Amino acid sequence: MIGRITQTYYEPSNHTLLDSHMWKWTPSPRAFGSRFLDFLYPAFCELCKAPLARGGSLCEDCSDQLPRIKAPFCGNCGEVFDGRLDEEFRCQNCLGLSHDFDFARASLKGLETSFHLVHAVKYRRQFFLARDLARFMQQTLEEDERFQDYRDAVLVPVPLHWRRQQWRQGNQAYELSRELSKISGLAHCDSLQRVRSTQTQTKLNRKQRLSNLRGAFRVKRRYLKELRGKRIILIDDVFTTGATAHECTRILRHEAFTSKVAILTLVRG
């Protein structure tokens, strides 16, 4: 969102957890006008720049051509494979690895168009895109039978450290989670906090990423009892090595004693 973000940017109301997708936001005077404009759809498709007659942020052709993930894919990390495989399998990268989450699933392949949309939200503050992008994630929830066990789950976005969130003026995972909550009816709860700023993970391997993230997250104290025993769908923009998802899941299980955790991201990196 455009405008100055503070540590109290996302402040939950006094609703119960099932209503926790309803949030209070107190914008600064300078941010108020820009925040309003974020909710107005652009006049042109984000990808092809064609005029949009009925609102939205993507034209029908570009939306249809986005590279959706279809089987076969790894039943653990969601890595996509070519060919025909009729049974669920674990990819070579997952053999010998231990993940705390039950499985990870993404909606779009990590190709140029997908990453363009992610970068637009993440670095160019095009938060209105989250409305349309969350629809792809909703399709994944409906198509993957494993999510049937998560029909009463809580959507939890992967948090940013407050300094990075302030610099970016928002959190893309939060925006996707909130919009997906509106579409799916699942509760949305901003219950994780990033308590330690970490170096960028772009050039790190999985082992280095895990070490880099150790101790970086915690569950906000006010949600510990409410999340206890809940099923969680952890929301993020991109799944790459799974290190962030693994560490967030470990914290949710250890601190809040959540029963099951699945990962849902927009893109598989």
N, C-alpha and C positions, 0 to 999 in steps of 0.2 A: 504494500500500500504506500502511496506517495505521501510523504510527510515525515516528521521526526518521530521515531519510535523510542520509547523508554522501556525500562525493565518491567513496568506495569502495563505494557501495551495490551496484552491479552489478560484481562481480569475477569474471572468467572463470576457469574451471578450466584445467588443463593438457591438456584434450582437444584434438584436432585441430580444424580449422575445420569439418569435416563433423559433428563432435559438439559444435559450439560453442553449440548451443541449450541445453546443460546448464550451469548456472551455480551457483556457490557464493554463498550469501547469509548474512551473519552479522548477525542482527537484534539490536538493543539489547534488554535485558530488558523494558523497557516496551513495546516494539513486538511482542514475540513473540506474545503472546496475540491482539493485533489482527490480526497477519499471518495467524494460523491462521483467524480468523473470516472473512477475506477469501475463503477458499476454500470456505466454506459458502454454498450457494445461499440466496437469500432465500425466504421463505415465500409471497411475493406477486409478481405480474407487475410489472415496473418501470413499465410504461405504464398499464395499466388497473387494477392493484391486485387483480386476481382471484387467489384462492388457487391455488397450484401444487402439484399432487398428485405430480408426478414430478421435482421439482427443476428446475434451469434458472433463468433470470432473466426470460424472456418466455413468455407463454402462446402457445398455437398460433395463436389468432386474431390477436393483435397481431403475431406474427412473420410471418404470411402477408400482413398488410396493410401492412407497411413498404414504402415506395415504392422498389422496386428499379429500377435503371437498365437499360433495354433500348434496342436500336437504334431510331431513328438517334441517333448521338452523334458528336461530332467525333473523328476518328481520331488527333488530336494531343493535345488537352487533356481529352477526355472530356465536354465540354459537351453536355447533352442537348437534343434538338430534337423538336418535334412534327411529325407528318406522316409521309410515307413516302419514304424515300431508300434506294435499293438499292445504291448504290456508296459506298465510303468517301470522306469529304470532310473538309476543314479548315474550321473555322468562321471567321467574319469576324474574331473577336478574335485568331486565330492567324496570319492573313495578315500577312506581313512580320515576324513574330517568329521568333527563333531559340532553340530549346530544346536543351539538351545531352542530355536524355533521349530515348529512342526514342518512347515514347508514355505517356500517363497514363490511368488507368482508375479509376473509383470504383464502389462497389457500390450505394449508396443515394443517392437524390435529397436535396437539401438542404432538406427540409421540416421542419415543427415536430417531428414525432415523432423524426426522425433526429437533429436537433440536441439534443433532450432527452436522448437516449442518450449522445451525445458529451459533453455538459456534465456528465452524471452521472459519467462516468468521469474526465473532465478536472478538474473543480472540486469534485466531491463525493466523490471517491476511491472510487467504486463499481467497483473493479477486477475484481470477479467478473463484471461484464457483458462483459468482453473475451472470455470463453469463447464466449458465444453470438454476439457480434458478429463474431468471426473466422470463423464459419461462413459468413456472407454473403460475406466476402472469398474464402473457399475456393470458393464457388459461382462467383464471378467468374473465378477462375483456371481453373476447369473449362470455363466457357462461352465465354470469349474465346480464339479460336484463336491469337491472337498470343502468348499465354503458353506455347504449345507449344515455342517456342524458349527457354524459361526453365525447363525441367524439371529442370535441375541448378543452378538459380540459388541465390544466398544472399540471405536476407531481412535487410535492414539498416534498423533503425528510425531515423527522424529524431530527433536528440537534443535535449534541453533543456539550457540552461545550468544548472550545478549549483545555483546559488542558487534558480532557479525550480523545479527538480526537488525541492529540499529543501522549499520552501514548499508545493508541491502534494503532496509525499510520494509521488512516483512520476512516471512518464512514460507517458502513454496510448499513444504509438506503440510503445514497448517492449513494453507489455502485449499489444497487438494482434499484434505481430510474433511474440512468444513463443508465444501461443496458436495462431496460424496455422501456426507451425512444427510444433507437436504434431499438428495435423490433416493438414497437407499432406505432412509428411516432409521438407520443405526445411530446410536448415541456417539457423540464426538467429545472427547475429553483430552484437553491439553495437559496431561498429567506428568509428562517427563520434563526434566530440566537438565540443561547442559551446564554443569557447574565448573568445567575447566575448558578453557580455550585450547584447541589443538592445532597443530600445523596442518596444512592442506594435505589431503590423502592422495592426490592425483597421481603422484609418482612413487607411491609406496606399494609394496606387495602385501599380501594378506597378513602375513606374520607381523610385518611392521605396522600395518593398520591396527591390528588387534592391540599391540603394545601401545600405540599412539592413543587409543581410545580408552585404555584402562583407567577407570575412575573418573571418566568424563561426564557420566550421567547419574542421575538419581531420580526417584519418584518424589514428586512434591508431597510433603507430609500430609496435607489435607485430603489427599486422595488415597492414602494407604488402605484405609478400611473399606472405602467404596469399591476399590478395584479387587479386593481380596476374593479369590475364587472365580473371577470373571474371565471370559474368553476375550482375547485381544486380537485385533487386526492392526498391525503396525503399518503406518502409511509413510511412504517417502517418494521422492521423485524418480530416483535411479537406484537400481540394485547392480552392484559391480562384483565385489568379492564376497559380500555378505558380512563383512566385519562390523559395520555399524549396526546392522540388524541383529547380529549375534550379541553384541554388547548390550543393546537396548533390551533385548529379550532376557538376557541374564539378569539384568537389574530388575525388570518387571517380575520375574519369577522369584528372585531372592528377597526383594524388599516388599512387594505387594502380594506375593504368593498367588499370582494369576495361574489359572488352570491350563490354558492352551494359548499359544501365540502363533499366528500366521502372519506372513509378510505380504503386503500388496504394494507394488510400485507402479508408476506410470510406464517406465522404460527399463528394459533389461540391457545393462551396459556391457 
